[in-house]
Amino acid sequence: MNYRRALGISAISNLVSFVLGFASVIVVSRLLTPDEIGIFSVAVSVLGIAHALREFGVSQYLVQAKEVGEREFRAAFSVTLYTAWTIALIVFLARYPMARFYGNEGIAEVLALMALNFMILPLGTPLLALLQRDLEFDKLAIVRICNATVSAGVTIATAWAGESYLSMAWGALAGHLSNLVVLNVMRPGKILLRPQLRGLGSVVRFGSLSTVSTLIYEIGFGLPDLVFGRTLGFAAVAFHSRAFGLQKMLMNQLLAIVRGVYFSSFAKEIRDGKDAAELYTRAMKYFVAVVMPAMAVTALLAEPLILFFFGPQWERSIFLAQVICITTAISAPYAMTPLTLIAGGHVARTIPIQALTVGARALVLMSSLWLTLEQVVVALILPAVLSCYLQHRELHRAYALKASRFFAEIARSIGLIPFSLALPGVALYLLPSIGQAPAAHFLTLAICASLAAIGWIAGVFVLDHPYRQEIIGLAYRLTGKRHPTT
């Protein structure tokens, strides 16, 4: 398998999706108020539990299973269909009680549309997992780009037309409909199958453990919006959502580029008898070298990023974004831990990690009854550190991954952080006098991003990081010259 080609395809498709999604966020942030965006954010957080349940671990089951025939595929489809449609009914019936709980009828409107979304989602989910298992990343890229294009277009159009907080729900619905159209063209007759009861046992056994783990994770992921919506108000939810969105847009894209390729290839190599600890360590040397410096630079540039993309009304999100990016950088070496454990058949080991981490996050979030939003976000660093410890413990138990060896191997990757920060840090110190207009923020971002890239590349060569050979190889390919080692 050509991993460079697979990552390249994944990178291009995710870059296109990122640009479209980011453009949608920018436009919507200027068309809607913080309260309107907060309503949608709370509704989506309510659905976090439903999203964890609706797939029932089917995608992960199909990717990691040793054999997948027609019977296994139909069983996986049936489990997804039964689960998602049941949840759709529950969400629809619960829309008004949830709206009364939060004191806003808009929650009910969003949940009604999202219930319809749950009716559509299971029709394409198993086929997407099969494409991932078969390493058909080019087809997955087409599906992703079509989804992003349709979703962004519909979201912007409906927001412009005055649909307010419903615009984002309409966009999500349209994006998933596009998935079905594209997938049906690629593999006709695989979208809607006749459900069956035979062969559900193995899917349900795996799915029950996977769903418990995912459910706990989704609860923890949605907890800030759910808690802040009650303790600090919808505006606080929106400020936190925009701050987290800055991290999410970058981190999720980096994860999306790597995750699909990593999970399917790691599962295959585990089935082939490769050393899991070595595979994980080698992957993290490359992953951490990008993510940790990127998060550090994003934290440094949070002010011009927030002001340029979202406007001065979101200024309170700047400090929040800086803390969230620092927390993400700390957690980066273990960002792939759940997928790594699941790929090797250790899905049960992900449950204690998620349970203890979410419990710690819940305790910190409840302090919002007495503390400010900024203080709570800083305190959330503690559960992140706990999560790192728990994840390494399970990796050691499952694959004998030793901490001393692991951190020695990724030390040069972490060492790229000061190289990436040095030049843009000096530039920010010298540039405040250029003004506060959007053009000034754009110039600041362009200069600092370029300097950060130069510093990162310099660090790669100074530290003799494995990316050094990748950069040299790329330079030879771009110039059309033959690499002396080939």
C-alpha positions in Angstrom: 0.0 0.0 0.0 1.3 3.5 -0.9 0.7 5.4 2.4 2.0 8.6 0.9 -0.6 8.5 -1.9 -3.4 7.5 0.6 -2.4 10.4 2.9 -2.2 12.8 0.0 -5.7 11.9 -1.2 -7.0 12.2 2.3 -5.2 15.6 2.8 -6.6 17.0 -0.4 -10.2 16.0 0.3 -10.0 17.2 3.9 -8.4 20.5 2.8 -11.3 21.1 0.4 -13.8 20.2 3.1 -12.0 22.4 5.6 -12.0 25.4 3.3 -15.7 25.0 2.5 -16.7 24.4 6.2 -14.5 27.2 7.4 -16.1 29.6 4.8 -19.5 28.5 6.0 -18.6 29.2 9.7 -17.2 32.6 8.8 -20.3 33.7 6.9 -22.7 32.2 9.5 -20.8 33.9 12.3 -21.5 37.2 10.7 -25.1 36.5 9.8 -26.2 35.0 13.2 -25.9 36.3 16.7 -24.0 34.4 19.5 -27.4 33.5 21.0 -28.6 31.9 17.7 -25.4 29.9 17.3 -25.7 28.9 21.0 -29.1 27.4 20.5 -27.8 25.1 17.7 -24.7 24.2 19.7 -26.8 23.2 22.7 -29.2 21.1 20.5 -26.2 19.3 18.9 -24.7 18.6 22.3 -28.1 17.1 23.3 -27.7 14.8 20.3 -24.2 13.8 21.2 -25.5 10.8 23.1 -27.8 9.9 20.2 -24.9 10.1 17.7 -22.9 7.8 19.9 -25.7 5.2 19.8 -27.0 5.5 16.2 -24.1 3.6 14.5 -23.6 1.0 17.3 -19.9 0.6 16.4 -20.7 -0.9 13.0 -18.1 1.1 11.1 -15.3 0.0 13.5 -16.6 -3.6 13.4 -16.4 -3.7 9.6 -12.9 -2.2 9.4 -11.3 -4.4 12.1 -13.1 -7.7 11.4 -11.0 -10.5 10.0 -13.5 -11.4 7.3 -16.4 -9.4 5.9 -18.8 -11.2 3.5 -22.3 -10.6 2.4 -23.8 -12.0 5.6 -21.6 -9.8 7.8 -22.3 -6.7 5.7 -26.1 -7.2 5.9 -26.0 -7.8 9.6 -24.0 -4.6 10.1 -26.5 -2.7 8.0 -29.5 -4.2 9.9 -28.0 -3.2 13.3 -27.3 0.3 12.1 -30.9 0.7 10.7 -32.7 -0.7 13.8 -30.6 1.5 16.1 -30.7 4.8 14.2 -34.4 4.7 13.4 -35.3 3.9 17.1 -33.1 6.9 18.2 -34.8 9.1 15.5 -38.2 8.4 17.1 -36.9 9.1 20.6 -35.3 12.4 19.5 -38.5 13.5 17.8 -40.6 12.7 20.9 -38.2 14.3 23.3 -37.8 17.6 21.4 -40.4 19.6 23.4 -39.3 18.4 26.9 -35.7 19.3 26.0 -36.9 22.7 24.7 -38.7 23.4 28.0 -35.6 22.3 30.0 -33.5 24.9 28.3 -36.3 27.5 28.1 -36.1 28.0 24.3 -38.5 26.6 21.6 -35.7 26.8 19.1 -34.2 23.6 20.6 -37.3 21.7 19.5 -37.1 22.9 15.9 -33.5 21.9 15.6 -34.1 18.5 17.1 -37.0 17.8 14.8 -34.8 18.4 11.7 -32.0 16.3 13.2 -34.4 13.4 13.9 -35.0 13.3 10.1 -31.2 13.3 9.7 -31.1 10.1 11.8 -33.5 8.4 9.4 -31.0 9.0 6.6 -27.6 8.4 8.2 -27.7 4.5 8.5 -28.3 4.0 4.8 -24.8 5.0 3.9 -22.8 4.2 7.0 -21.9 0.5 6.4 -20.9 1.2 2.8 -18.6 4.0 3.9 -17.0 1.6 6.4 -16.5 -1.0 3.6 -14.8 1.5 1.4 -12.4 2.4 4.3 -11.7 -1.3 5.0 -10.9 -1.9 1.3 -8.6 1.2 1.4 -10.6 3.0 -1.4 -9.5 6.4 -0.2 -10.1 8.0 -3.6 -13.8 7.2 -3.5 -14.1 8.3 0.2 -12.5 11.6 -0.9 -15.2 12.1 -3.5 -18.0 11.4 -1.0 -16.4 13.8 1.6 -16.0 16.7 -0.9 -19.5 16.4 -2.2 -20.8 16.3 1.3 -18.9 19.5 2.3 -19.9 21.3 -0.8 -23.6 20.7 -0.5 -23.6 21.2 3.3 -21.8 24.5 3.2 -23.9 25.8 0.3 -27.2 25.0 1.9 -26.1 26.3 5.3 -25.1 29.7 3.9 -28.1 29.9 1.6 -30.6 29.2 4.4 -28.8 31.5 6.9 -29.0 34.3 4.3 -32.7 33.5 3.8 -33.4 34.0 7.5 -33.5 30.4 8.8 -31.4 31.5 11.8 -30.2 28.5 13.9 -32.0 26.1 11.6 -29.6 26.9 8.8 -26.9 24.6 10.2 -29.4 21.8 10.6 -30.6 22.1 7.0 -26.9 22.1 5.8 -26.2 18.8 7.7 -29.3 17.2 6.3 -28.5 18.2 2.7 -24.9 16.9 3.2 -26.0 13.5 4.2 -28.5 13.2 1.4 -25.6 13.9 -1.0 -23.7 11.0 0.6 -26.5 8.6 -0.4 -26.6 9.9 -4.0 -22.8 9.5 -4.5 -22.5 6.2 -2.8 -25.4 4.7 -4.9 -23.5 5.7 -8.0 -20.3 4.1 -6.8 -21.9 0.8 -5.6 -25.5 0.5 -6.8 -27.8 -1.6 -4.7 -25.8 -1.4 -1.5 -27.5 1.6 0.1 -30.9 0.2 1.1 -30.9 -3.5 1.8 -33.5 -5.8 3.4 -32.9 -5.9 7.1 -32.3 -9.4 8.7 -32.0 -10.9 12.1 -29.4 -13.7 11.2 -25.8 -13.0 12.0 -26.3 -10.1 14.4 -24.5 -11.7 17.3 -20.9 -10.7 16.6 -21.9 -7.2 15.5 -23.9 -6.6 18.6 -21.2 -8.0 20.9 -18.5 -5.7 19.4 -20.9 -2.8 19.0 -22.1 -2.9 22.6 -18.6 -2.3 23.9 -17.7 0.2 21.2 -21.0 2.1 21.8 -20.4 2.3 25.6 -17.0 3.8 25.0 -18.2 6.2 22.3 -21.3 7.1 24.4 -19.1 8.1 27.3 -16.8 10.1 25.0 -19.8 12.0 23.4 -21.2 12.8 26.8 -17.8 14.3 27.8 -17.5 16.1 24.5 -20.9 17.7 24.8 -20.8 18.4 28.5 -19.4 22.0 28.2 -22.3 23.2 26.1 -24.8 21.3 28.1 -23.5 22.6 31.5 -22.7 26.2 30.3 -26.1 26.5 28.7 -27.7 26.1 32.2 -25.1 27.8 34.4 -23.6 30.6 32.3 -26.1 31.1 29.5 -26.3 30.7 25.7 -23.8 33.5 25.0 -21.2 31.7 27.1 -21.9 28.5 25.1 -21.4 30.5 21.9 -18.1 32.0 23.0 -16.8 28.6 24.1 -18.1 27.0 20.9 -16.2 29.6 18.7 -13.0 29.2 20.7 -13.3 25.4 20.5 -14.2 25.8 16.8 -10.9 27.4 16.1 -9.1 24.4 17.5 -11.6 22.0 16.0 -11.2 23.3 12.5 -7.5 22.7 12.5 -7.3 19.6 14.8 -10.2 17.8 13.2 -8.7 18.3 9.7 -5.3 16.9 10.8 -7.1 14.0 12.5 -9.3 13.4 9.5 -6.4 13.3 7.1 -4.7 10.6 9.2 -7.5 8.8 11.0 -9.0 6.9 8.2 -5.7 5.8 6.7 -4.2 5.0 10.1 -7.1 3.0 11.5 -7.6 0.8 8.4 -3.9 0.3 7.8 -3.1 -0.3 11.5 -5.9 -2.9 11.7 -4.5 -4.7 8.6 -0.9 -4.7 9.9 -2.1 -6.0 13.3 -3.9 -8.8 11.5 -0.6 -9.5 9.7 1.3 -9.9 13.0 3.2 -6.6 13.1 4.5 -5.1 16.4 1.7 -2.7 17.6 4.0 -0.7 20.0 6.5 0.0 17.2 3.7 0.9 14.7 2.1 3.3 17.2 5.4 4.9 18.2 6.5 5.4 14.5 3.1 6.9 13.6 3.2 9.3 16.6 6.7 10.6 15.6 5.2 12.0 12.5 1.8 13.0 13.9 3.1 14.8 17.0 5.6 16.7 14.9 2.8 18.4 13.1 0.0 18.7 15.7 1.9 20.0 18.7 3.6 22.9 16.8 0.4 23.6 14.9 -1.6 23.9 18.1 1.2 26.1 19.7 1.2 28.4 16.8 -2.6 28.6 16.7 -2.6 29.6 20.4 0.0 32.3 19.7 -2.1 33.7 16.8 -5.5 33.3 18.4 -6.2 37.0 18.6 -5.7 37.8 14.9 -7.4 34.5 13.9 -10.5 35.2 16.0 -10.8 38.9 15.0 -10.1 38.3 11.3 -12.4 35.3 10.8 -15.2 36.0 13.2 -15.1 39.7 14.0 -14.6 41.8 17.2 -17.9 40.6 18.8 -16.1 37.3 19.5 -13.1 38.9 21.3 -13.9 37.0 24.5 -13.1 33.7 22.7 -9.5 34.6 22.2 -8.2 33.6 25.7 -10.4 30.5 25.6 -9.0 29.4 22.3 -5.4 29.8 23.5 -6.1 27.6 26.5 -8.0 25.0 24.4 -5.1 24.8 21.9 -2.5 24.3 24.7 -4.7 21.5 26.2 -4.9 19.9 22.7 -1.1 20.1 22.3 -0.6 18.3 25.6 -3.0 15.5 24.5 -1.6 15.1 21.0 0.7 12.0 21.7 -2.4 10.0 22.6 -4.9 11.3 20.0 -5.0 8.0 18.2 -5.1 5.8 21.3 -8.8 4.7 21.1 -8.5 3.8 17.4 -5.2 1.9 18.1 -6.9 -0.2 20.8 -10.0 -0.9 18.8 -7.9 -1.9 15.7 -6.2 -4.6 17.8 -9.5 -5.9 19.2 -9.1 -4.2 22.6 -12.3 -2.2 22.5 -13.1 -2.9 26.1 -9.9 -1.1 27.2 -11.3 2.2 25.9 -14.1 2.2 28.4 -12.2 3.0 31.7 -10.3 5.7 29.9 -13.4 7.5 28.8 -15.3 6.9 32.0 -12.6 8.3 34.3 -11.8 11.2 32.0 -15.5 12.3 31.6 -16.0 12.0 35.3 -13.1 14.3 36.0 -14.4 16.8 33.3 -17.9 16.8 34.8 -16.5 17.7 38.2 -14.5 20.6 36.7 -17.4 21.8 34.6 -19.8 21.9 37.6 -17.5 24.6 39.1 -19.0 26.9 36.5 -21.7 27.5 39.2 -19.1 29.6 41.0 -16.2 30.2 38.6 -16.1 32.3 35.4 -16.0 30.7 31.9 -12.3 31.5 31.6 -11.4 29.8 34.9 -13.3 26.7 34.1 -11.6 26.3 30.7 -8.1 26.6 32.4 -9.1 24.0 35.0 -10.1 21.5 32.1 -6.3 21.0 31.5 -6.3 18.7 34.6 -8.7 16.1 33.1 -6.7 16.2 29.9 -3.5 15.3 31.8 -5.4 12.5 33.5 -6.6 11.2 30.2 -3.0 11.0 28.9 -2.0 8.9 31.8 -4.9 6.5 31.5 -4.4 6.1 27.7 -0.7 5.3 28.1 -1.5 2.8 30.8 -3.9 0.9 28.5 -1.5 1.0 25.6 1.2 -0.5 27.9 -1.2 -3.2 29.0 -2.4 -4.1 25.5 0.8 -3.6 23.5 3.7 -3.3 26.1 4.3 0.3 25.1 7.0 1.6 27.5 6.8 5.3 28.4 10.6 5.8 28.5 11.0 4.5 24.9 7.9 6.2 23.6 8.9 9.7 24.8 12.5 9.2 23.8 11.3 8.5 20.2 8.9 11.5 20.0 11.3 13.9 21.8 12.5 15.5 18.5 8.9 15.9 17.4 8.1 17.9 20.6 11.3 19.8 20.1 9.9 21.4 17.0 7.6 23.6 19.1 10.1 26.3 20.0 11.4 26.4 16.4 7.8 27.0 15.2 7.1 29.7 17.7 10.3 31.7 17.7 9.9 33.7 14.5 6.2 34.4 14.6 6.6 35.4 18.3 9.2 38.1 17.3 6.9 39.2 14.4 3.9 39.6 16.7 6.1 41.7 19.1 7.0 44.1 16.2 3.7 44.2 14.3 1.0 45.7 16.7 1.5 49.1 15.1 0.1 48.1 11.7 -3.5 48.5 12.8 -6.6 46.6 13.7 -8.4 46.5 10.4 -9.2 43.1 8.8 -6.5 43.7 6.2 -4.0 44.2 9.1 -5.0 40.9 10.8 -4.7 39.1 7.4 -1.2 40.5 6.9 -0.2 39.5 10.4 -1.5 36.0 9.9 0.2 35.6 6.5 3.5 36.8 7.8 3.4 34.7 11.1 2.2 31.5 9.4 5.0 31.8 6.8 7.6 32.4 9.6 6.2 29.5 11.6 6.6 27.2 8.6 10.1 28.4 8.0 11.0 27.8 11.7 9.4 24.3 11.6 11.4 23.3 8.5 14.6 24.6 10.1 13.8 22.6 13.3 13.3 19.5 11.2 16.8 19.8 9.7 18.5 21.0 13.0 17.0 18.1 15.0 17.4 15.6 12.1 13.7 14.6 12.4 12.4 11.8 10.1 10.5 14.5 8.2 13.9 15.7 6.9 14.1 12.8 4.4 10.4 13.4 3.4 11.2 17.1 2.7 14.3 16.2 0.7 12.4 13.6 -1.3 9.6 16.0 -2.0 12.2 18.6 -3.2 13.7 16.1 -5.6 10.3 15.1 -7.0 9.3 18.8 -7.5 12.5 19.6 -9.4 12.3 16.4 -11.4 15.7 15.2 -10.2 16.5 11.6 -9.1 17.1 11.2 -5.4 20.6 9.8 -4.9 19.3 7.1 -2.5 16.8 5.7 -5.1 
